[in-house]
């Protein structure tokens, strides 16, 4: 009798452990990984690509504009930089309404030739 109870408990613990293992992605919410650019990167060109991947999401946006992902959760979006510091915010939301934000801070140093030409046009 005790052996049956022990076996039944082991089976229940095994099933519970397996169910928890399989649902771990749902429990932790959306996951965002930014592959490019890294925070603190400096650019001399006004346009860059924001590349990354996301898991466990139903909706994703970059600076509050919806973007799309491929079947594997990869995304790539062009981003126009303004002179100086730029902050790119990628937000993902899962089907339970949980949101995750990732911020990437990058710097654009406008070439000095552009500044000279722009100041000549102003005068």
N, C-alpha and C positions, 0 to 999 in steps of 0.2 A: 504494500500500500504506500509506504513512504517513497519507494523508488518511483512509482507512478507520479506522485506529487512533484518530486524533484525533476523528473523528465518534463512534466507539463510546465513547470516554472522555467526551466531552461529554454524550452521552445518559445514560451511567451516573451522571455527576455530577448531571445534571438530575433523574434519577429519585431519586437519593439525597437531594438537596436538598428535593425535593417531599415525599418520605416523612418526612423530619425535620420539615418545616414542618407537615405534617398531624398528626404525633404529639407536637408540642410540649406540648399540653395534658395528654396522658397522662404525659409526662416530668416535668412540674413538680408534679404532685400536686394535692390539693384546694386550691381558692381560696375564701376567705371574705371577704365585704365586709359590714360592718355599716353600714347607712344611718342608722339611728336607734336609740338616742340616741348622741351623740358622747361620748367619754371626757371626764369632768369636768363633765358636765351636772348641774344641780341641779333637783330636783323638789319640789313642794309637795303632790303627790298620791301616795298610796302604791302606785298601780298605773300601770304604763307599758307601752308596746308596744316590743318588740325587733324591729326590721325589718332585713332584709338579703337577701343572695343568696349562693348557693354554686355552684361549678362543680366538675366532676370528682369527684363523691363518690357513695358507695353508702349512707352512713349519716351522719346529723348529730344532734347533741345539744346541749342548752343546760343547763349545770350538771349534766351526767351524766344528763339525762332526754331520751329520744329525741323529736325533733320532726319535723314533716313539711314538705315543700316542694312547690310546684306544679311544673308541667311545665317552667317556665322557670328553676327553681332558686330562686325567691323564697320567703322564709319570714317569718312574722309571729306572734309569741307574746306573750301577756300575761305580765307579770312583777310580782310583789308585792315592793315594796321594804321593807326594814327601816330604822329610823331610823339616819341616819349614812351611812357609806360602804358601797357595795354593789359587788360584783364579779360580772359576768356572764361566763361562759366558754362560748363556742360552739366545738364541736369537730366537725370533719368528717374522715371516713376514706374513702380511695379503695379501689378493688378490689384494690390491691396491698398494702394494710395500712398505707399511709403516712397519718399523722395530722397535722392542722394545728389549732392552737388560736388563737383570737382572744379577748382579754380586753377588756371594756369596764368602766371604773370610773365609777360614777355616785353621786350623793349625794341622799339624801332628807332634807329638813328638815321634820320633823313640826311642824305648826302649833302655836304655843304654847297655843292654846285646848285642844287635845287633851291636852297635858301637864298643864294645870291640872285638867281633868276627871278624868284618870286618877289624879292625886295625891289628889284629893278622894275618889275611890272607894276608895283604899287605906286612908285614915285611918278 
